[in-house]
Amino acid sequence: VRIGGATCPASSLTISSAGSVKDAAVVKSSNSVFERSALQAVSKWKYQPQMQEGKPAEAPDQQVVLRFKMEG
């Protein structure tokens, strides 16, 4: 995905019932140079998991877009 002068890899991921990211994958990218960095970044993120019937539950198929701006 390209927005203005930036490269924005779109990733799909699952938020586990513990709030960590798993199954992260790049689903669309305009420049493969940033794909590894995007996956490394989202893999470190922590979330408060969604609750279902009072218990933490996985949230599959979440989509995120990271914006990398090239300068210079």
Salt bridges, closest charged atoms under 4 A:
GLU58 OE2 - LYS22 NZ 2.44
